Amino acid sequence: MVDADTSELDRQWALKEAAKLLADGKPRNAREIAALTSSGRAWLYKPLVNNVLTREGKYLFIYDYSSLTYRLTRDAKEG
């Protein structure tokens, strides 16, 4: 379960960091995204990544159910 104490600022930071990471076009799963963006913020973990990307990021990210990975939408890459 995702920590209810996660602030809106932290969630927005996680969303921005995931978008920066996925801008290279390589699909990644939530565990990889958490590991690669948690260098300064140890609190970022897989369930939080999944929660933020599916809620706040629902128009920015596409989830591939066959490979369990996220990638940026075409619109997110362009703008």
C-alpha positions as CSV (number, residue, x, y, z in Angstrom):
1,M,0.0,0.0,0.0
2,V,1.2,3.5,-0.8
3,D,2.1,5.7,2.1
4,A,-0.7,8.2,2.8
5,D,1.8,10.7,4.1
6,T,3.4,11.3,0.7
7,S,3.1,15.0,0.0
8,E,1.8,16.4,-3.3
9,L,5.2,18.0,-3.8
10,D,6.9,14.5,-3.5
11,R,4.4,13.0,-5.9
12,Q,5.0,15.8,-8.5
13,W,8.7,15.3,-8.1
14,A,8.3,11.6,-8.7
15,L,6.2,12.3,-11.8
16,K,8.8,14.7,-13.2
17,E,11.7,12.4,-12.6
18,A,10.0,9.5,-14.2
19,A,9.2,11.6,-17.3
20,K,12.8,12.7,-17.5
21,L,14.0,9.1,-17.2
22,L,11.6,7.7,-19.8
23,A,12.3,10.5,-22.2
24,D,15.1,8.3,-23.7
25,G,12.3,6.1,-25.2
26,K,13.3,3.0,-23.3
27,P,10.3,1.3,-21.5
28,R,11.0,0.6,-17.8
29,N,9.1,-1.1,-15.0
30,A,8.3,0.6,-11.8
31,R,11.1,-1.1,-9.9
32,E,13.7,0.3,-12.4
33,I,12.1,3.8,-12.3
34,A,12.2,3.8,-8.5
35,A,15.8,2.6,-8.4
36,L,17.1,5.0,-11.0
37,T,15.4,8.1,-9.6
38,S,15.9,7.4,-5.8
39,S,19.5,8.6,-5.6
40,G,18.7,11.5,-3.3
41,R,15.2,10.4,-2.1
42,A,15.3,6.9,-0.6
43,W,11.5,7.0,-0.1
44,L,10.7,6.4,-3.8
45,Y,9.7,2.8,-4.1
46,K,7.8,0.6,-6.6
47,P,4.2,0.9,-5.2
48,L,4.6,4.7,-5.1
49,V,5.9,4.8,-8.7
50,N,2.9,2.7,-9.9
51,N,0.5,4.9,-8.0
52,V,1.8,8.2,-9.2
53,L,2.2,7.1,-12.8
54,T,-1.3,5.6,-13.0
55,R,-3.0,8.5,-11.3
56,E,-1.3,11.8,-11.9
57,G,0.5,10.5,-14.9
58,K,-2.4,8.8,-16.6
59,Y,-2.2,11.0,-19.7
60,L,1.6,11.1,-19.8
61,F,2.5,7.5,-19.6
62,I,1.4,4.3,-21.3
63,Y,1.5,1.0,-19.3
64,D,2.2,-2.1,-21.3
65,Y,0.5,-5.0,-19.5
66,S,2.4,-7.6,-21.4
67,S,5.9,-6.4,-20.3
68,L,4.8,-4.5,-17.2
69,T,6.6,-1.4,-18.3
70,Y,5.9,2.3,-18.6
71,R,6.8,4.6,-21.5
72,L,5.9,8.2,-22.3
73,T,3.0,9.0,-24.6
74,R,3.7,10.6,-27.9
75,D,2.2,13.9,-26.6
76,A,4.4,13.9,-23.6
77,K,7.5,13.5,-25.7
78,E,6.5,16.4,-28.0
79,G,5.5,18.8,-25.3
